């Protein structure tokens, strides 16, 4: 990986946030509301409700009543009423419940760990086989760690240390094992920092303290603004438009008054970066202006190279008869648009974070709307209670964000 790469992790009352920076530019972000945690990657014992063999799926329920949809394979033998081990792989979206797959698994950057499995399997989408010495080291590690198998992911051939990655996943699995009684959770993949370490095992993580809070906020707000705006200017001119729908995400490239070559040079990197930054999943359709066959092939190759940096392993399927490029990306954790949409929680938690950074504020008070006050007394009560001071709530009818109104005492 070129450039200075690092991850900033910040924890404040009721939330954890993280930014992945390369040369000071945000390429990916994470957010975890403590009142509504990201469960992707956790393993549960679930009760099967209905099975739909023709659709390769089943519906199920966790012990706390959470509904999930389970993707099945032809080898699964699920029956209504029985319990099954499942791994949550995608957050709810567009009125759809949590998505899961059967069995226990822990997905790393290049390796998927299969607790209870054995041997080494390869994804059918793997682009090239790993080097012989890398596979030999992985085989030795698996043989010396009974009770685990692995699947090599799409870009596993580029790794120089699959054995090390698999060993880290085994350690993470053992650290996250939980007692099933009461919650149904068999494996908890930990806090935000632990989950990021599984995806990016070789990157340093810097904890954000009070002295860096302001700079982090600037970067965070800029990331939210960029990842939620529909039009993205391209280097050298032109614009890229993003339009999410229920069926797919449409991307339209417009060169404007600039030449087509400049747009073709800038667009592949911009497309890949925005898909990763926004955590876009599902089918993506990119409408590219018509060009010569050689220019089209060069564009496709540049796009493949840019997409390869995304740990979700996006796959460029090809082009439609109309010239539209199709990309498939597995759905996963929620993205910035979903975080930003929860305005009540976002505003309330921002205010609590401000208080936590001002220790001399002896008797802080917040002016807030009735819905914000209700949230702080309900889902946000734990975040409010995590402060070392009592916060007074002043309920106002004004339609404004939660505002600190107390002066230092």
WOLIN-V638431 format. One record per residue. RES is the residue in one letter. OMEGA is omega in whole degrees, -180 to 180 (* if undefined). BURIAL is b if it has 16 or more other C-alpha atoms within 10 Angstrom, else e. Layout:
RES/OMEGA/BURIAL ; RES/OMEGA/BURIAL
This chain:
X/-179/e ; X/175/e ; X/179/e ; X/-177/e ; X/177/b ; X/180/b ; X/176/b ; X/-180/b ; X/180/b ; X/176/b ; X/179/b ; X/-177/b ; X/173/b ; X/-178/b ; X/172/b ; X/-179/b ; X/179/b ; X/178/b ; X/175/b ; X/-176/b ; X/169/b ; X/-176/b ; X/176/e ; X/-178/e ; X/-178/e ; X/177/b ; X/179/b ; X/180/b ; X/177/b ; X/176/b ; X/179/b ; X/172/b ; X/-178/b ; X/179/b ; X/-179/e ; X/-169/e ; X/174/e ; X/-176/b ; X/-178/b ; X/-179/b ; X/179/b ; X/-179/b ; X/-176/b ; X/165/b ; X/-175/b ; X/177/b ; X/-179/b ; X/178/b ; X/-179/b ; X/179/e ; X/-180/b ; X/-175/e ; X/-178/e ; X/-179/e ; X/-178/e ; X/178/e ; X/176/b ; X/172/b ; X/-177/b ; X/-179/b ; X/174/b ; X/-175/b ; X/179/b ; X/178/e ; X/179/e ; X/178/e ; X/178/b ; X/173/b ; X/-173/b ; X/175/b ; X/-176/b ; X/176/b ; X/-179/e ; X/179/e ; X/179/e ; X/179/e ; X/-177/e ; X/177/b ; X/178/e ; X/179/e ; X/-179/e ; X/177/e ; X/179/b ; X/175/b ; X/-179/b ; X/175/b ; X/178/b ; X/-174/b ; X/-179/b ; X/-178/b ; X/177/b ; X/178/b ; X/174/e ; X/177/e ; X/176/e ; X/-178/e ; X/172/b ; X/178/b ; X/-178/b ; X/171/b ; X/-180/b ; X/178/b ; X/178/b ; X/177/b ; X/178/b ; X/-174/b ; X/173/b ; X/-176/b ; X/-177/b ; X/-175/b ; X/170/b ; X/180/b ; X/180/b ; X/176/b ; X/-177/b ; X/179/e ; X/178/e ; X/175/b ; X/-178/e ; X/174/b ; X/-179/e ; X/174/e ; X/177/e ; X/-179/e ; X/-179/e ; X/-171/b ; X/180/e ; X/-179/e ; X/176/b ; X/177/b ; X/-175/e ; X/-178/e ; X/178/e ; X/178/b ; X/-180/b ; X/179/e ; X/179/e ; X/178/b ; X/180/b ; X/-180/e ; X/-179/b ; X/179/b ; X/179/e ; X/180/e ; X/-176/e ; X/179/e ; X/180/e ; X/170/b ; X/-180/b ; X/169/b ; X/177/b ; X/-175/b ; X/-171/b ; X/-175/b ; X/-178/b ; X/-180/b ; X/-179/b ; X/-177/e ; X/176/b ; X/-177/e ; X/178/b ; X/179/b ; X/178/b ; X/179/e ; X/180/b ; X/179/b ; X/178/b ; X/179/b ; X/177/b ; X/179/b ; X/179/e ; X/179/b ; X/-179/b ; X/179/e ; X/-175/e ; X/-180/b ; X/-178/e ; X/176/b ; X/-177/e ; X/-173/e ; X/175/e ; X/-176/e ; X/-176/e ; X/-179/b ; X/178/b ; X/-177/b ; X/177/b ; X/-175/b ; X/169/b ; X/180/b ; X/-174/e ; X/-178/b ; X/180/b ; X/-180/e ; X/178/b ; X/-180/b ; X/177/b ; X/-179/b ; X/-177/b ; X/-171/b ; X/-173/b ; X/-179/e ; X/177/e ; X/176/e ; X/179/b ; X/177/e ; X/-178/e ; X/177/b ; X/-177/e ; X/-178/e ; X/180/e ; X/-175/e ; X/-178/e ; X/179/e ; X/179/e ; X/180/b ; X/179/e ; X/179/e ; X/-178/b ; X/-179/b ; X/178/e ; X/178/e ; X/179/b ; X/180/b ; X/-178/e ; X/-173/b ; X/178/b ; X/178/b ; X/-175/e ; X/-176/e ; X/-178/b ; X/177/b ; X/179/e ; X/177/b ; X/-180/e ; X/179/b ; X/-178/b ; X/-176/b ; X/174/b ; X/-178/b ; X/177/b ; X/177/b ; X/177/e ; X/174/e ; X/178/e ; X/-174/e ; X/-175/e ; X/172/b ; X/-180/b ; X/176/b ; X/180/b ; X/179/b ; X/-179/b ; X/-178/b ; X/-179/b ; X/-180/e ; X/-179/e ; X/-179/e ; X/-175/e ; X/-178/b ; X/180/e ; X/179/e ; X/-180/b ; X/-180/b ; X/-174/b ; X/-170/b ; X/-176/b ; X/179/b ; X/-179/b ; X/179/b ; X/-178/b ; X/-178/b ; X/-179/b ; X/178/b ; X/179/b ; X/-178/b ; X/-178/b ; X/-175/b ; X/178/b ; X/178/b ; X/180/b ; X/-179/e ; X/177/b ; X/180/b ; X/-177/b ; X/179/b ; X/-177/b ; X/177/b ; X/-179/e ; X/-180/e ; X/178/e ; X/179/e ; X/-179/e ; X/178/e ; X/178/e ; X/179/b ; X/179/e ; X/179/e ; X/-180/b ; X/180/b ; X/179/e ; X/179/b ; X/178/b ; X/-179/b ; X/-180/e ; X/-180/b ; X/-178/b ; X/-180/e ; X/-180/e ; X/-178/b ; X/178/b ; X/179/b ; X/175/b ; X/-179/b ; X/173/b ; X/-175/b ; X/-178/e ; X/179/e ; X/174/b ; X/179/e ; X/179/e ; X/178/e ; X/180/e ; X/178/b ; X/179/b ; X/180/b ; X/177/b ; X/179/b ; X/179/b ; X/174/b ; X/-179/b ; X/-176/b ; X/-180/b ; X/-178/b ; X/-176/b ; X/-179/b ; X/179/b ; X/178/e ; X/-174/b ; X/-177/e ; X/-180/e ; X/-170/e ; X/-179/e ; X/180/b ; X/-178/b ; X/-179/b ; X/-178/b ; X/-179/b ; X/176/b ; X/179/b ; X/179/b ; X/178/b ; X/178/b ; X/179/e ; X/-178/b ; X/-179/b ; X/-179/e ; X/-175/e ; X/-179/e ; X/179/e ; X/-171/e ; X/-176/b ; X/-176/e ; X/174/b ; X/178/b ; X/169/b ; X/-175/b ; X/178/b ; X/179/b ; X/-179/b ; X/177/e ; X/178/b ; X/178/b ; X/-180/e ; X/-180/e ; X/178/b ; X/-179/e ; X/-177/e ; X/-177/e ; X/-176/b ; X/-179/e ; X/178/e ; X/178/b ; X/-179/b ; X/-179/e ; X/177/e ; X/-179/b ; X/178/e ; X/176/e ; X/-180/e ; X/176/b ; X/179/e ; X/177/b ; X/-174/b ; X/-178/b ; X/177/e ; X/180/e ; X/-178/e ; X/-180/e ; X/177/e ; X/178/b ; X/-173/b ; X/177/b ; X/-177/b ; X/180/e ; X/176/b ; X/-180/e ; X/-179/e ; X/*/e
